[in-house]
Amino acid sequence: MWRARAAAASCVVCQNALNGTHGTRRKAVLQKMCFVSQSIHHSRYPISKFQRLSLRTSVQQFSTLNRYPLHKFKLHVKYGSQPHRNFWLARVASRLLKLRYIVLGSAVGGGYTAKKTYDQWKDMLPDLSEYKWIVPDFVWELDEYIDFDKLTKALPASEDLMKLLPDFDKIGESFGSLRGFFAPDSSRETAFRATDQGGENDKQYKKGLLGELIHLQQQIQRHEEEARRATADPCSPGSSQQKQKVSDKEKVDQLQEELLHTQLKYQRMLERLEKENKELRKIVLQKDDKGIHQRKLKKSLIDMYSEVLDILSDYDASYNTQDHLPRVVVVGDQSAGKTSVLEMIAQARIFPRGSGEMMTRSPVMVTLSEGPHHVAMFKDSSREFDLTKEEDLAALRNEIEVRMRKSVSEGCTVSAQTISLNVKGPGLQRMVLVDLPGVISTMTSGMAPDTKETIFSISKAYMQNPNAIILCIQDGSVDAERSIVTDLVSQMDPQGKRTIFVLTKVDLAEKNVASPNRIQQIIEGKLFPMKALGYFAVVTGKGNSCESIDSIREYEEEFFQNSKLLKKCMLKAHQVTTRNLSLAVSDCFWKMVRESVEQQADAFKATRFNLETEWKNNYPRLRELDRNELFEKAKNEILDEVISLSQVTPKHWEEILQKTLWERVSTHVIENIYLPAAQALNAGTFNTTVDIKLKQWTDKQLPSKAVEVAWETLQEEFSRFMTEPKGKEHDNIFDKLKQAVKEESIKRHKWNERAEDSLRVIQHNALEDRSISDKQQWDAAIQFMEETLQSRLKDTESVIEDMVGPDWKKRWLYWMGRTKEQSIRNETKNELEKMIRCNEDHPAYLANDEVTTVRKNLEARGVAVDPCLIKDTWHQVYRRHFLKGALGHCNLCRRGFYYYQRHFVDSELECNDVVLFWRIQRMLAITANTLRQQLANTEVRRLEKNVKEVLEDFAEDCEKKVKLITGKRVQLAEDLKKVREIQEKLEVFIEALHQEEK
């Protein structure tokens, strides 16, 4: 019995141990912990093991159970298993106590292993801290502003929340049926809807809110057919027929009211969803600058496309190239509401307005794109106009009007020059629209004679593009027969494959038109001969220019909610409001872009290849430099040439200045100073006359003449550097530009006015000095005097030869003769020379009796002479006689420096004229040195500054660059650059377009 109980207890211990362990450790625990059970219950263990265990158990009995009172057992040694019979309880207890240490150790080891495994797994995860910017910062800071615990407690139970949630299945079915609801009846409207057959979607239409609308429409149509059938049946009694007609009419009216009510309810739901979507997109676009703006933002598709169109407008404003890229062309009669429709699409009053007068005088290309803020910006300006502020709106309208007037040439009314404007804002549809001048039928006073033809040519140029979307605007408040634009559009797009017809001012049309069916005929395309993809009816205001876009939109929605046109199903819901028009135009625009942009890119690629081939054939050794690059190259050359002025040596400046200044003043010195002073009888009178005349000359004429000479010298040197050929590197394509820069720079340059005052003092001091310090200066003065007198003598002899004609040698050798006047002058000269030979010290002027004597002597030889001719001839004859005498005196004074040092004491030689020329020579040298310093230190730098300013002004004036840098080579390089840029941008746009489609 005791063995059975022991075996049972051991099995219990084994079972507990097995239940507390897992996996592969069960066998090990069984082997280590349950030796008693193995020895008793499991017979597969040998007896030898059991005997070894008994010894250990006896030892552990006193170590593990020492705190319990022990009983004394007598050990009876017998064979077999008899000795263990008295200690089985002690063994079981000892094993149980040992079990807790093993469990605790396993728990600690398992926890450590689990922690180590978790740390390894955590280290394997990537570091996502660098991508924290993806989530906006306000998400991480929500817990600082929102108490989520209170919010959780305030929320209702999950069961209540489930009751509040809408039926998502029905909502999905409703949005799935949206395209079918707007499916048009006419096959011409298929471009605005993704599906136009409803065979498979009939079951889907029956579900949700849209299904209800379609069901109501079907009921209306069925009742209308029944009413018409009842009216057409003559066999039915009159009273019953009348009752049936009334009841059918009531049913039709009731169903129409229900349909309209449901449509308005659905429209309000769409508006609410659109508004919420607009706000959400605005929040997304206004993310924190810390994360979003640190990254390089990619340009949107519409911005990339608009850049291509801008380049094209600059490349060929007259549409001479094959530009078939899509854009939305807005055309219409004058005052038909084109600008108002465009403003409703742009959601801002951005265009100037006038009462009946022409306001759109040039095409305005408006690029609409989505952005966080409602702003506008011109292509060539960095200023942003906030369209939510009335001040910026007024400034924008004024700027557009100013640009239009500037683009119009003198004597014209409209211009083909395009004004490019970008408008961004939340919820705007992405597209490019071109607002054209309104088509007119009659010209008024003040218009150019060709205004009508110019508007037609501009409109045709834009509409001839086979990929342009034509937005034809028709005024609904005037008679349809007065429309001009419909005929023009029908000529450009006879099949109506790219035309959208818009009827404006429908509110006025509904009031004024006697038959509303006429509006229905227009919208259904049955009244006008033109065809169109779709027809829309819009209201763009009450005629008040101060109305805001929001108020106009509210008025438009309110009008159509109460309009009989919708209630009587003359108009469909998707054909009204500018919102639906904007969506339709945007869809058609992007569809056309996707269909045609790759073909246009290939066309520009082919054009690029042709231009590159032409360049290689005509200019194989030249780089492809466009006008701007050529201007920069010429600019660098001009600046280098200006810098070369500062590298001119001082010696060169002084030589040029001194030589030029003496050429200017030598006549005055000889005629007005030297000759009058030389008539003096003594040296004192000579010196006094010279001093007086030099003082007068210095005070009045000499400084200004010196500055004038310096300025002309600077111009000549600057012109020499600008026009001097540079050898093989010289490019004559820059000649016109350099000449214009030179003339404009010289025109702007003004010499320092204070220079004359300082120069006057320096010249006066230089002329006051009479002391020649050494023989070298004396010889230099004599040489200067001799060269001057010889030059004057040569000029005088040339004048006398012209007066008297050729001498006898020339007459005999060259068969030349004298005129009668020359003969008279020759006789007069001979008579005057006789008088001088008789008196070599004769004064410079003839007395009256001497003139009479000469005249009588000539008359005696049969020569009649006028006294004035005698005096004129005497002046040249005496001048030659005086200059020859002065040259002889100059030769005598070569050895007179010794007498000069002694002040000509005890000497008959007087060389005061040499001192005069030394003073003049020294004054010229000092003046040249002063002017050279002023040129090098001030004027050259100021001229360089003027040249830089002129170049900067020319760089900003595109017309000036086109005028100054011309030629076939320049035009070919310009075309090649533009076509290459367009083709590359189109390829980038196509790639981005494909990525967006994916």
Order of alpha helices (4+ residues) and beta strands (2+ residues): alpha-alpha-alpha-alpha-alpha-alpha-alpha-alpha-alpha-alpha-alpha-alpha-alpha-alpha-alpha-beta-alpha-beta-beta-beta-alpha-beta-beta-alpha-beta-alpha-beta-alpha-alpha-beta-alpha-alpha-alpha-alpha-alpha-alpha-alpha-alpha-alpha-alpha-alpha-alpha-alpha-alpha-alpha-alpha-alpha-alpha-alpha-alpha
